[in-house]
Amino acid sequence: MFRRLTNALRRLWRRPTESSPPDRKELPGGTEPAVPPRRSRASVAEEPSPQARHGTSRPRRPAVRIVAQGSTSRANVRKTARRSLPALFYDLHDDFRAPGRWEPGDPRGLDDKVVGDVWMFTAGHPVAVDGPMRIPNEARMSPLDFSLAGAGLTPVVHPRVAAVFARLAPGDVQLLPVDIEGQREPYFLLVATRLIRCVDEAACVEAHRYGPGDGLPERVGQYRSVRGLRIDPTQVDRARVFRPWGWPVTLVVSEVVKEALEKEGVTGARFTPVTDTRH
């Protein structure tokens, strides 16, 4: 009885179920059927795709760059706006409010005579000078970094200021060494060598020209007086320092030069905008 019960349990234990794998059959000779080896990822990657095996391939779609909606257009608008803004220029002149302001005279030669005429260094073209020059300083006051000297309003600058102009506008200026009484280091006369027709008469507050009846035939067409000077920046091209044709009493510098001088902490300089930004 006990033996029959044990045999029945053994047969029940060995019965295959629907979820159990079928019994492996042995081949003649007692060897088991060969089991295909597991494929590695490398071998799978080397196999051709189904489309390649059948001789057909679908063209690859080009990659599409997704950009946030509106971001590109806003960037383009900002770039266009920057390009459309006019270049800014300034009248660089003497700051009469500067404390400790000195009163430099016109440049003189070794013979103690004024070099050339008083407007020689502010006419807007290069100059040729024979021999060294000096600036009178009878009160022996310390000069500012930027000053307008004498009746000709000739710019006299400290070596730091001269270095800024030499770096940013080498083709627009001429720097002539000059000695100042009471100073050991040499200063420089700043000569703007470009004269540009750029006065925007319509944008100026007032602009009056010399006429044939004014008794100065060599000045006909030039400006007798200008108030609220404005220039047309489209006529300036790449110049960063220049004098306006017809009104060379004004020394005009670009915004790049202005910012560099302000960064240097230049004393004695004052800037007035001459670019019409109303449009």
GROMACS elastic network, one bead per residue, 0.5 to 0.9 nm:
[ bonds ]
;  ai    aj funct       b0    kb
    1     4     6  0.52855   500
    1     5     6  0.63320   500
    1     6     6  0.87154   500
    2     5     6  0.52040   500
    2     6     6  0.62826   500
    2     7     6  0.88100   500
    3     6     6  0.51213   500
    3     7     6  0.62687   500
    3     8     6  0.86859   500
    4     7     6  0.51618   500
    4     8     6  0.61861   500
    4     9     6  0.87065   500
    5     8     6  0.51680   500
    5     9     6  0.63478   500
    5    10     6  0.87607   500
    6     9     6  0.52414   500
    6    10     6  0.63334   500
    6    11     6  0.88471   500
    7    10     6  0.50597   500
    7    11     6  0.62957   500
    7    12     6  0.86612   500
    8    11     6  0.51722   500
    8    12     6  0.61968   500
    8    13     6  0.86346   500
    9    12     6  0.50459   500
    9    13     6  0.61326   500
    9    14     6  0.87295   500
   10    13     6  0.51214   500
   10    14     6  0.63405   500
   10    15     6  0.88607   500
   11    14     6  0.52580   500
   11    15     6  0.63531   500
   12    15     6  0.53795   500
   12    16     6  0.89149   500
   13    16     6  0.83465   500
   16    19     6  0.82349   500
   16    20     6  0.61815   500
   16    21     6  0.78387   500
   16    22     6  0.73113   500
   16    23     6  0.82706   500
   17    20     6  0.52290   500
   17    21     6  0.81382   500
   17    22     6  0.88769   500
   18    21     6  0.79770   500
   20    23     6  0.88570   500
   21    24     6  0.85039   500
   22    25     6  0.89149   500
   24    32     6  0.77285   500
   24    33     6  0.82972   500
   25    32     6  0.72163   500
   25    33     6  0.79965   500
   26    29     6  0.80057   500
   26    30     6  0.56309   500
   26    31     6  0.59217   500
   26    32     6  0.51846   500
   26    33     6  0.71547   500
   27    30     6  0.56192   500
   27    31     6  0.54093   500
   27    32     6  0.59547   500
   27    33     6  0.67944   500
   28    31     6  0.68286   500
   28    32     6  0.89369   500
   31    34     6  0.87262   500
   32    35     6  0.86300   500
   34    37     6  0.89469   500
   35    38     6  0.89225   500
   36    39     6  0.87570   500
   39    42     6  0.80759   500
   39    43     6  0.61233   500
   39    44     6  0.66053   500
   40    43     6  0.53125   500
   40    44     6  0.63759   500
   40    45     6  0.87016   500
   41    44     6  0.50743   500
   41    45     6  0.60866   500
   41    46     6  0.86653   500
   42    45     6  0.51016   500
   42    46     6  0.63406   500
   42    47     6  0.89575   500
   43    46     6  0.51395   500
   43    47     6  0.65687   500
   44    47     6  0.53725   500
   44    48     6  0.86010   500
   45    48     6  0.78573   500
   45    49     6  0.89977   500
   48    51     6  0.79565   500
   48    52     6  0.57528   500
   48    53     6  0.61127   500
   49    52     6  0.51309   500
   49    53     6  0.62173   500
   49    54     6  0.87140   500
   49    57     6  0.89184   500
   50    53     6  0.51017   500
   50    54     6  0.63322   500
   50    55     6  0.86446   500
   50    56     6  0.85633   500
   50    57     6  0.88537   500
   51    54     6  0.52666   500
   51    55     6  0.61750   500
   51    57     6  0.51780   500
   51    58     6  0.76325   500
   52    56     6  0.56532   500
   52    57     6  0.60193   500
   53    56     6  0.76412   500
   54    57     6  0.85293   500
   57    60     6  0.89093   500
   60    63     6  0.89210   500
   61    64     6  0.86757   500
   66    69     6  0.88599   500
   67    70     6  0.82599   500
   67    71     6  0.71738   500
   67    72     6  0.75225   500
   68    71     6  0.57065   500
   68    72     6  0.78593   500
   69    72     6  0.76467   500
   69    73     6  0.85759   500
   70    73     6  0.53652   500
   70    74     6  0.62197   500
   70    75     6  0.87560   500
   71    74     6  0.53081   500
   71    75     6  0.63200   500
   71    76     6  0.87451   500
   72    75     6  0.51658   500
   72    76     6  0.62050   500
   72    77     6  0.85808   500
   73    76     6  0.50964   500
   73    77     6  0.61121   500
   73    78     6  0.86605   500
   74    78     6  0.62266   500
   74    79     6  0.87075   500
   75    78     6  0.51233   500
   75    79     6  0.62773   500
   75    80     6  0.86037   500
   76    79     6  0.51047   500
   76    80     6  0.60535   500
   76    81     6  0.84444   500
   77    80     6  0.50772   500
   77    81     6  0.60086   500
   77    82     6  0.85966   500
   78    81     6  0.50411   500
   78    82     6  0.62286   500
   78    83     6  0.86810   500
   79    82     6  0.51467   500
   79    83     6  0.62601   500
   79    84     6  0.86439   500
   80    83     6  0.50859   500
   80    84     6  0.60995   500
   80    85     6  0.87442   500
   81    84     6  0.50755   500
   81    85     6  0.63167   500
   82    85     6  0.54112   500
   82    86     6  0.86428   500
   83    86     6  0.78937   500
   85    88     6  0.88044   500
   85   277     6  0.84731   500
   86   232     6  0.89776   500
   86   233     6  0.66282   500
   86   234     6  0.78356   500
   86   275     6  0.79426   500
   86   276     6  0.85058   500
   86   277     6  0.75034   500
   87   233     6  0.61412   500
   87   234     6  0.82631   500
   87   254     6  0.77460   500
   87   255     6  0.76954   500
   87   275     6  0.77115   500
   88   233     6  0.75286   500
   88   253     6  0.88562   500
   88   254     6  0.61640   500
   88   255     6  0.55381   500
   88   256     6  0.88305   500
   88   273     6  0.75130   500
   88   274     6  0.77058   500
   88   275     6  0.56832   500
   88   276     6  0.85807   500
   88   277     6  0.85193   500
   89   231     6  0.83055   500
   89   233     6  0.77986   500
   89   240     6  0.83204   500
   89   252     6  0.65099   500
   89   253     6  0.56355   500
   89   255     6  0.55934   500
   89   256     6  0.88977   500
   89   258     6  0.84601   500
   89   272     6  0.85279   500
   89   273     6  0.61197   500
   89   274     6  0.57901   500
   89   275     6  0.57359   500
   90   251     6  0.82146   500
   90   252     6  0.54423   500
   90   253     6  0.53971   500
   90   254     6  0.62827   500
   90   255     6  0.70400   500
   90   258     6  0.75762   500
   90   271     6  0.57099   500
   90   272     6  0.52183   500
   90   274     6  0.52475   500
   90   275     6  0.73175   500
   91   229     6  0.87864   500
   91   250     6  0.62728   500
   91   251     6  0.56684   500
   91   253     6  0.65459   500
   91   270     6  0.80086   500
   91   271     6  0.55260   500
   91   272     6  0.50119   500
   91   273     6  0.62632   500
   91   274     6  0.63424   500
   92   250     6  0.75042   500
   92   251     6  0.55900   500
   92   252     6  0.59641   500
   92   253     6  0.65804   500
   92   258     6  0.83176   500
   92   269     6  0.66708   500
   92   270     6  0.58495   500
   92   272     6  0.68574   500
   93   146     6  0.85487   500
   93   147     6  0.78675   500
   93   148     6  0.73714   500
   93   155     6  0.85605   500
   93   250     6  0.77065   500
   93   251     6  0.70798   500
   93   252     6  0.89258   500
   93   268     6  0.84595   500
   93   269     6  0.60523   500
   93   270     6  0.54669   500
   93   271     6  0.65805   500
   93   272     6  0.81623   500
   94    97     6  0.87873   500
   94    98     6  0.87438   500
   94   146     6  0.70904   500
   94   147     6  0.55865   500
   94   148     6  0.59255   500
   94   153     6  0.89690   500
   94   155     6  0.86659   500
   94   268     6  0.59201   500
   94   269     6  0.53622   500
   94   270     6  0.59576   500
   94   271     6  0.87820   500
   95    98     6  0.56525   500
   95   101     6  0.86360   500
   95   146     6  0.87124   500
   95   147     6  0.80124   500
   95   267     6  0.84264   500
   95   268     6  0.50583   500
   95   269     6  0.53512   500
   95   270     6  0.51307   500
   95   271     6  0.86941   500
   96    99     6  0.83811   500
   96   101     6  0.71975   500
   96   268     6  0.75817   500
   96   269     6  0.89808   500
   96   270     6  0.87859   500
   97   101     6  0.78298   500
   97   268     6  0.83183   500
   98   101     6  0.57387   500
   98   144     6  0.87261   500
   98   267     6  0.75143   500
   98   268     6  0.58069   500
   98   269     6  0.85499   500
   99   268     6  0.87143   500
  100   141     6  0.78560   500
  100   142     6  0.78323   500
  100   143     6  0.85492   500
  100   144     6  0.82992   500
  101   141     6  0.81147   500
  101   142     6  0.82251   500
  101   143     6  0.73561   500
  101   144     6  0.69384   500
  101   147     6  0.87674   500
  101   268     6  0.76638   500
  102   137     6  0.80505   500
  102   139     6  0.80649   500
  102   140     6  0.86151   500
  102   141     6  0.59347   500
  102   142     6  0.70148   500
  102   143     6  0.60223   500
  102   144     6  0.74082   500
  102   147     6  0.84231   500
  103   136     6  0.88267   500
  103   137     6  0.72896   500
  103   138     6  0.89021   500
  103   139     6  0.84521   500
  103   141     6  0.84749   500
  103   143     6  0.84899   500
  103   147     6  0.85332   500
  103   148     6  0.86399   500
  103   149     6  0.72274   500
  103   150     6  0.79187   500
  104   107     6  0.87035   500
  104   135     6  0.63877   500
  104   136     6  0.61623   500
  104   137     6  0.60000   500
  104   138     6  0.87549   500
  104   143     6  0.81447   500
  104   147     6  0.77268   500
  104   148     6  0.74329   500
  104   150     6  0.61057   500
  104   156     6  0.85949   500
  104   180     6  0.86810   500
  105   108     6  0.85484   500
  105   135     6  0.59657   500
  105   136     6  0.55395   500
  105   137     6  0.73456   500
  105   148     6  0.88117   500
  105   149     6  0.51675   500
  105   151     6  0.76044   500
  106   114     6  0.63412   500
  106   115     6  0.79224   500
  106   118     6  0.70995   500
  106   134     6  0.86932   500
  106   135     6  0.64741   500
  106   136     6  0.75848   500
  106   149     6  0.55664   500
  106   151     6  0.67132   500
  106   152     6  0.69930   500
  106   153     6  0.81006   500
  106   154     6  0.73778   500
  107   113     6  0.83284   500
  107   114     6  0.58162   500
  107   115     6  0.60063   500
  107   118     6  0.87004   500
  107   133     6  0.62031   500
  107   134     6  0.56575   500
  107   135     6  0.50460   500
  107   136     6  0.75867   500
  107   149     6  0.77167   500
  107   150     6  0.77728   500
  107   154     6  0.82863   500
  107   178     6  0.79260   500
  107   189     6  0.87244   500
  108   111     6  0.75931   500
  108   112     6  0.53784   500
  108   113     6  0.51604   500
  108   115     6  0.51829   500
  108   116     6  0.88884   500
  108   132     6  0.86523   500
  108   133     6  0.54774   500
  108   134     6  0.54331   500
  108   135     6  0.64081   500
  108   136     6  0.79000   500
  109   112     6  0.52453   500
  109   113     6  0.57284   500
  109   114     6  0.65227   500
  109   115     6  0.59189   500
  109   130     6  0.84455   500
  109   131     6  0.70846   500
  109   132     6  0.63203   500
  109   134     6  0.64956   500
  110   113     6  0.74954   500
  110   131     6  0.74482   500
  110   132     6  0.68686   500
  110   133     6  0.67894   500
  110   134     6  0.79808   500
  111   114     6  0.86949   500
  112   115     6  0.87302   500
  112   134     6  0.86293   500
  113   116     6  0.87166   500
  114   117     6  0.71702   500
  114   118     6  0.75485   500
  115   118     6  0.76916   500
  115   120     6  0.81096   500
  115   129     6  0.79757   500
  115   133     6  0.79930   500
  116   119     6  0.81304   500
  116   120     6  0.61103   500
  116   121     6  0.88304   500
  116   129     6  0.87198   500
  117   120     6  0.53789   500
  117   121     6  0.85968   500
  117   152     6  0.82504   500
  118   121     6  0.75273   500
  118   122     6  0.84745   500
  118   150     6  0.78162   500
  118   151     6  0.63700   500
  118   153     6  0.81925   500
  118   154     6  0.82918   500
  119   122     6  0.53454   500
  119   123     6  0.60921   500
  119   151     6  0.82018   500
  119   153     6  0.78895   500
  119   154     6  0.78468   500
  119   249     6  0.88304   500
  120   123     6  0.59070   500
  120   124     6  0.87869   500
  120   125     6  0.88513   500
  120   127     6  0.74499   500
  120   152     6  0.77517   500
  120   154     6  0.85991   500
  121   124     6  0.74975   500
  121   125     6  0.79986   500
  121   126     6  0.81016   500
  121   127     6  0.70415   500
  121   152     6  0.76440   500
  121   153     6  0.85582   500
  121   154     6  0.60093   500
  121   155     6  0.83305   500
  121   189     6  0.80560   500
  121   190     6  0.79573   500
  121   191     6  0.57300   500
  121   192     6  0.79900   500
  122   125     6  0.78413   500
  122   152     6  0.71346   500
  122   153     6  0.74506   500
  122   154     6  0.62574   500
  122   155     6  0.83421   500
  122   190     6  0.89261   500
  122   191     6  0.65471   500
  122   192     6  0.70324   500
  122   193     6  0.87164   500
  122   243     6  0.80413   500
  122   248     6  0.66604   500
  122   249     6  0.67790   500
  122   250     6  0.86198   500
  122   251     6  0.82668   500
  123   126     6  0.86047   500
  123   191     6  0.85934   500
  123   192     6  0.80724   500
  123   193     6  0.81344   500
  123   194     6  0.89105   500
  123   195     6  0.78299   500
  123   243     6  0.78193   500
  123   248     6  0.60781   500
  123   249     6  0.79482   500
  124   191     6  0.73276   500
  124   192     6  0.53833   500
  124   194     6  0.51337   500
  124   196     6  0.86090   500
  124   242     6  0.68935   500
  124   243     6  0.56906   500
  124   244     6  0.82174   500
  124   245     6  0.82488   500
  124   248     6  0.66854   500
  125   173     6  0.89550   500
  125   191     6  0.76555   500
  125   192     6  0.66174   500
  125   194     6  0.57702   500
  125   195     6  0.68848   500
  126   173     6  0.80814   500
  126   174     6  0.67209   500
  126   191     6  0.70638   500
  126   192     6  0.75221   500
  126   193     6  0.50437   500
  126   194     6  0.82633   500
  127   174     6  0.81803   500
  127   191     6  0.80433   500
  127   193     6  0.84335   500
  129   132     6  0.79940   500
  129   133     6  0.86087   500
  129   176     6  0.86696   500
  130   133     6  0.87958   500
  132   177     6  0.76134   500
  132   178     6  0.67894   500
  132   179     6  0.80238   500
  133   176     6  0.87630   500
  133   177     6  0.73970   500
  133   178     6  0.50219   500
  133   179     6  0.63247   500
  133   180     6  0.88702   500
  134   177     6  0.87150   500
  134   178     6  0.51057   500
  134   180     6  0.56094   500
  134   181     6  0.73147   500
  135   149     6  0.81552   500
  135   156     6  0.89841   500
  135   178     6  0.69106   500
  135   179     6  0.61325   500
  135   181     6  0.65458   500
  136   139     6  0.89745   500
  136   140     6  0.89026   500
  136   179     6  0.87868   500
  136   180     6  0.64194   500
  136   181     6  0.58785   500
  137   140     6  0.52733   500
  137   141     6  0.69140   500
  137   142     6  0.89344   500
  137   143     6  0.87444   500
  137   180     6  0.66225   500
  137   181     6  0.52546   500
  137   182     6  0.72695   500
  138   141     6  0.80001   500
  138   181     6  0.75208   500
  138   182     6  0.88425   500
  140   143     6  0.87265   500
  140   181     6  0.68621   500
  140   182     6  0.57568   500
  140   183     6  0.85585   500
  141   182     6  0.79567   500
  142   182     6  0.81488   500
  142   183     6  0.78793   500
  143   146     6  0.80822   500
  143   147     6  0.78198   500
  143   157     6  0.89326   500
  143   158     6  0.84021   500
  143   180     6  0.83840   500
  143   183     6  0.85466   500
  144   147     6  0.63550   500
  144   156     6  0.88624   500
  144   157     6  0.77929   500
  144   158     6  0.74849   500
  144   266     6  0.82303   500
  144   267     6  0.56929   500
  144   268     6  0.55992   500
  144   269     6  0.87791   500
  145   156     6  0.79006   500
  145   157     6  0.53778   500
  145   159     6  0.82263   500
  145   160     6  0.78699   500
  145   161     6  0.68114   500
  145   266     6  0.57032   500
  145   267     6  0.50740   500
  145   268     6  0.60824   500
  145   269     6  0.77541   500
  146   155     6  0.69112   500
  146   156     6  0.58907   500
  146   158     6  0.66548   500
  146   161     6  0.75621   500
  146   266     6  0.71114   500
  146   267     6  0.62679   500
  146   268     6  0.50118   500
  146   269     6  0.56215   500
  147   153     6  0.83901   500
  147   154     6  0.79734   500
  147   155     6  0.56571   500
  147   156     6  0.52447   500
  147   157     6  0.65637   500
  147   267     6  0.88185   500
  147   268     6  0.61152   500
  147   269     6  0.72713   500
  148   151     6  0.87705   500
  148   152     6  0.81131   500
  148   154     6  0.50658   500
  148   156     6  0.60569   500
  148   157     6  0.88214   500
  149   152     6  0.68748   500
  149   155     6  0.61928   500
  149   156     6  0.65325   500
  150   153     6  0.55161   500
  150   154     6  0.67791   500
  151   154     6  0.80115   500
  152   249     6  0.85413   500
  153   249     6  0.77812   500
  154   189     6  0.70287   500
  154   190     6  0.74273   500
  154   191     6  0.79163   500
  155   188     6  0.83208   500
  155   189     6  0.57752   500
  155   190     6  0.53177   500
  155   191     6  0.73806   500
  155   251     6  0.89661   500
  156   178     6  0.84798   500
  156   187     6  0.69291   500
  156   188     6  0.57012   500
  156   190     6  0.61437   500
  157   160     6  0.79490   500
  157   161     6  0.58497   500
  157   162     6  0.62583   500
  157   187     6  0.59362   500
  157   188     6  0.53694   500
  157   189     6  0.63999   500
  157   190     6  0.67798   500
  158   161     6  0.52949   500
  158   162     6  0.63035   500
  158   163     6  0.87556   500
  158   185     6  0.89923   500
  158   186     6  0.80368   500
  158   187     6  0.52169   500
  158   188     6  0.66008   500
  158   266     6  0.88859   500
  159   163     6  0.61126   500
  159   164     6  0.87860   500
  159   185     6  0.84490   500
  159   186     6  0.75356   500
  159   187     6  0.59084   500
  159   188     6  0.68805   500
  160   163     6  0.51653   500
  160   164     6  0.66431   500
  160   264     6  0.79340   500
  160   266     6  0.84248   500
  161   164     6  0.52075   500
  161   165     6  0.66214   500
  161   166     6  0.87084   500
  161   261     6  0.70316   500
  161   264     6  0.80560   500
  161   266     6  0.72414   500
  162   165     6  0.52835   500
  162   166     6  0.60917   500
  162   167     6  0.85952   500
  162   175     6  0.70435   500
  162   187     6  0.83999   500
  162   188     6  0.68665   500
  162   189     6  0.87061   500
  162   190     6  0.75042   500
  163   166     6  0.50115   500
  163   167     6  0.60850   500
  163   168     6  0.86146   500
  164   167     6  0.52167   500
  164   168     6  0.61068   500
  164   169     6  0.80770   500
  164   257     6  0.75242   500
  164   260     6  0.70045   500
  164   261     6  0.71031   500
  164   264     6  0.87524   500
  165   168     6  0.52702   500
  165   169     6  0.52584   500
  165   170     6  0.65646   500
  165   172     6  0.85576   500
  165   173     6  0.72458   500
  165   175     6  0.87616   500
  165   190     6  0.86922   500
  165   241     6  0.85326   500
  165   257     6  0.73711   500
  166   169     6  0.57328   500
  166   171     6  0.83909   500
  166   172     6  0.89076   500
  166   173     6  0.75293   500
  166   174     6  0.85241   500
  166   175     6  0.80502   500
  167   170     6  0.61272   500
  168   171     6  0.88686   500
  168   240     6  0.77839   500
  168   256     6  0.79617   500
  168   257     6  0.68087   500
  168   260     6  0.88264   500
  169   172     6  0.53022   500
  169   173     6  0.65698   500
  169   239     6  0.76903   500
  169   240     6  0.60218   500
  169   241     6  0.67154   500
  169   257     6  0.81742   500
  170   173     6  0.59552   500
  170   174     6  0.78837   500
  171   174     6  0.82131   500
  171   193     6  0.81185   500
  171   194     6  0.89364   500
  171   239     6  0.83156   500
  171   241     6  0.89732   500
  172   191     6  0.85197   500
  172   192     6  0.59982   500
  172   193     6  0.55022   500
  172   194     6  0.61194   500
  172   239     6  0.66994   500
  172   240     6  0.69424   500
  172   241     6  0.56361   500
  172   242     6  0.67518   500
  173   190     6  0.67510   500
  173   191     6  0.54503   500
  173   193     6  0.53239   500
  173   194     6  0.78349   500
  173   241     6  0.70538   500
  173   242     6  0.81176   500
  174   189     6  0.79478   500
  174   190     6  0.61010   500
  174   192     6  0.64910   500
  174   193     6  0.66779   500
  175   188     6  0.58091   500
  175   189     6  0.56765   500
  175   190     6  0.51453   500
  175   191     6  0.63300   500
  175   192     6  0.89864   500
  176   187     6  0.83328   500
  176   188     6  0.51599   500
  176   189     6  0.50135   500
  176   190     6  0.68382   500
  176   191     6  0.78419   500
  177   186     6  0.62430   500
  177   187     6  0.57769   500
  177   189     6  0.63479   500
  178   186     6  0.58259   500
  178   187     6  0.53006   500
  178   188     6  0.53037   500
  178   189     6  0.66080   500
  179   182     6  0.88189   500
  179   183     6  0.73479   500
  179   184     6  0.80969   500
  179   185     6  0.76152   500
  179   186     6  0.51257   500
  179   187     6  0.61133   500
  179   188     6  0.80881   500
  180   183     6  0.55338   500
  180   184     6  0.80194   500
  180   185     6  0.83537   500
  180   186     6  0.70467   500
  180   187     6  0.70288   500
  181   184     6  0.84041   500
  183   186     6  0.73784   500
  183   187     6  0.87798   500
  192   195     6  0.80215   500
  192   241     6  0.63455   500
  192   242     6  0.53870   500
  192   243     6  0.67432   500
  192   251     6  0.75399   500
  192   252     6  0.89299   500
  193   241     6  0.82468   500
  193   242     6  0.66918   500
  193   243     6  0.80889   500
  194   239     6  0.80449   500
  194   241     6  0.74328   500
  194   243     6  0.63206   500
  194   244     6  0.84862   500
  195   242     6  0.58575   500
  195   244     6  0.56477   500
  195   245     6  0.53538   500
  195   246     6  0.87961   500
  195   248     6  0.75359   500
  196   199     6  0.85844   500
  196   235     6  0.76306   500
  196   236     6  0.67985   500
  196   242     6  0.69211   500
  196   243     6  0.64028   500
  196   244     6  0.50900   500
  196   245     6  0.51120   500
  196   246     6  0.88663   500
  197   231     6  0.88408   500
  197   232     6  0.88324   500
  197   235     6  0.71094   500
  197   236     6  0.81157   500
  197   243     6  0.88334   500
  197   244     6  0.58707   500
  197   246     6  0.76030   500
  198   230     6  0.85592   500
  198   231     6  0.52339   500
  198   232     6  0.51856   500
  198   233     6  0.71477   500
  198   234     6  0.81594   500
  198   235     6  0.55914   500
  198   236     6  0.67985   500
  198   244     6  0.61113   500
  198   245     6  0.70137   500
  199   202     6  0.89140   500
  199   203     6  0.87274   500
  199   204     6  0.82013   500
  199   229     6  0.73889   500
  199   230     6  0.61305   500
  199   232     6  0.61712   500
  199   244     6  0.65146   500
  199   245     6  0.75101   500
  199   246     6  0.82307   500
  199   247     6  0.82883   500
  200   203     6  0.54898   500
  200   204     6  0.63892   500
  200   229     6  0.78174   500
  200   230     6  0.54712   500
  200   232     6  0.53842   500
  200   276     6  0.86837   500
  201   204     6  0.51675   500
  201   205     6  0.81268   500
  201   206     6  0.74375   500
  201   207     6  0.59650   500
  201   208     6  0.88534   500
  201   226     6  0.88062   500
  201   229     6  0.81302   500
  201   230     6  0.72976   500
  201   231     6  0.79901   500
  202   205     6  0.79956   500
  202   206     6  0.84792   500
  202   207     6  0.84816   500
  202   230     6  0.85859   500
  203   206     6  0.85219   500
  203   228     6  0.83383   500
  203   229     6  0.78320   500
  203   230     6  0.58507   500
  203   231     6  0.78960   500
  203   232     6  0.89358   500
  203   276     6  0.67433   500
  204   207     6  0.64664   500
  204   226     6  0.74597   500
  204   227     6  0.65396   500
  204   228     6  0.51648   500
  204   229     6  0.50904   500
  204   230     6  0.51918   500
  204   231     6  0.81912   500
  204   276     6  0.87107   500
  205   226     6  0.77355   500
  205   227     6  0.54651   500
  205   229     6  0.71028   500
  205   230     6  0.84161   500
  206   225     6  0.76870   500
  206   226     6  0.55563   500
  206   228     6  0.67016   500
  206   229     6  0.79292   500
  207   223     6  0.68142   500
  207   224     6  0.78101   500
  207   225     6  0.59262   500
  207   227     6  0.64368   500
  207   228     6  0.85547   500
  207   229     6  0.80798   500
  208   222     6  0.84242   500
  208   223     6  0.55773   500
  208   224     6  0.55634   500
  208   225     6  0.53997   500
  208   226     6  0.64635   500
  209   219     6  0.86946   500
  209   220     6  0.71965   500
  209   221     6  0.55766   500
  209   222     6  0.53511   500
  209   224     6  0.50956   500
  209   225     6  0.71070   500
  209   226     6  0.87492   500
  209   246     6  0.85008   500
  210   213     6  0.81097   500
  210   214     6  0.62578   500
  210   215     6  0.88699   500
  210   216     6  0.76484   500
  210   217     6  0.84879   500
  210   219     6  0.62285   500
  210   221     6  0.54784   500
  210   222     6  0.57409   500
  210   223     6  0.58796   500
  210   224     6  0.54786   500
  210   225     6  0.88487   500
  211   214     6  0.55464   500
  211   215     6  0.81888   500
  211   216     6  0.80909   500
  211   217     6  0.79422   500
  211   219     6  0.80771   500
  211   220     6  0.51870   500
  211   221     6  0.65366   500
  211   222     6  0.85590   500
  212   215     6  0.67218   500
  212   216     6  0.73659   500
  212   217     6  0.62828   500
  212   219     6  0.89352   500
  212   220     6  0.61957   500
  212   221     6  0.87672   500
  213   216     6  0.79463   500
  213   217     6  0.84411   500
  214   217     6  0.76962   500
  214   219     6  0.89067   500
  214   220     6  0.81181   500
  215   218     6  0.89890   500
  215   219     6  0.88936   500
  215   220     6  0.89668   500
  216   219     6  0.54257   500
  216   220     6  0.66290   500
  217   220     6  0.53196   500
  218   221     6  0.87867   500
  218   222     6  0.88786   500
  219   222     6  0.54599   500
  219   223     6  0.79878   500
  219   224     6  0.85509   500
  219   246     6  0.82999   500
  220   223     6  0.82222   500
  221   224     6  0.89211   500
  221   246     6  0.74108   500
  222   245     6  0.75882   500
  222   247     6  0.69800   500
  223   226     6  0.67491   500
  223   245     6  0.88472   500
  223   246     6  0.52634   500
  223   247     6  0.59015   500
  224   246     6  0.84735   500
  224   247     6  0.81729   500
  225   247     6  0.81299   500
  226   229     6  0.61228   500
  226   247     6  0.77464   500
  227   230     6  0.89094   500
  228   274     6  0.78156   500
  229   273     6  0.86110   500
  229   274     6  0.57788   500
  229   275     6  0.84081   500
  230   273     6  0.80281   500
  230   275     6  0.54127   500
  230   276     6  0.60324   500
  231   234     6  0.88740   500
  231   235     6  0.84575   500
  231   236     6  0.88451   500
  231   244     6  0.80819   500
  231   274     6  0.59568   500
  231   275     6  0.56727   500
  231   276     6  0.72018   500
  232   235     6  0.58434   500
  232   236     6  0.73858   500
  232   274     6  0.89190   500
  232   275     6  0.70161   500
  232   276     6  0.77590   500
  233   236     6  0.52553   500
  233   237     6  0.75865   500
  233   275     6  0.70480   500
  233   276     6  0.88616   500
  234   237     6  0.64891   500
  236   239     6  0.59382   500
  236   240     6  0.83763   500
  236   242     6  0.87674   500
  237   240     6  0.89214   500
  239   242     6  0.68531   500
  239   253     6  0.85579   500
  239   254     6  0.79581   500
  240   252     6  0.78833   500
  240   253     6  0.54793   500
  240   255     6  0.82255   500
  240   256     6  0.78129   500
  240   257     6  0.71616   500
  241   251     6  0.73749   500
  241   252     6  0.56897   500
  241   254     6  0.65684   500
  241   257     6  0.82161   500
  242   248     6  0.86674   500
  242   250     6  0.86796   500
  242   251     6  0.62536   500
  242   252     6  0.54387   500
  242   253     6  0.67659   500
  243   246     6  0.88488   500
  243   247     6  0.73531   500
  243   249     6  0.73938   500
  243   250     6  0.59788   500
  243   251     6  0.52236   500
  243   252     6  0.58558   500
  243   253     6  0.88444   500
  244   247     6  0.54299   500
  244   248     6  0.52901   500
  244   249     6  0.82106   500
  244   250     6  0.69501   500
  244   251     6  0.78396   500
  244   252     6  0.76180   500
  245   248     6  0.59958   500
  246   249     6  0.88854   500
  247   250     6  0.65094   500
  248   251     6  0.71018   500
  252   274     6  0.81575   500
  253   256     6  0.81034   500
  253   257     6  0.61777   500
  253   258     6  0.66982   500
  253   271     6  0.89822   500
  254   257     6  0.54072   500
  254   258     6  0.63143   500
  254   259     6  0.87789   500
  255   259     6  0.60606   500
  255   260     6  0.85005   500
  256   259     6  0.53711   500
  256   260     6  0.62713   500
  256   261     6  0.87646   500
  257   260     6  0.51107   500
  257   261     6  0.62040   500
  257   262     6  0.86119   500
  258   261     6  0.52642   500
  258   262     6  0.62222   500
  258   263     6  0.86056   500
  258   271     6  0.76194   500
  259   262     6  0.50586   500
  259   263     6  0.60575   500
  259   264     6  0.86400   500
  260   263     6  0.50446   500
  260   264     6  0.63372   500
  260   265     6  0.88296   500
  261   264     6  0.50666   500
  261   265     6  0.64583   500
  261   266     6  0.57650   500
  261   269     6  0.85909   500
  262   265     6  0.50299   500
  262   266     6  0.60692   500
  262   267     6  0.89276   500
  262   269     6  0.88633   500
  263   266     6  0.77739   500
  266   269     6  0.65967   500
  267   270     6  0.87375   500
  273   276     6  0.81938   500
  276   279     6  0.73953   500
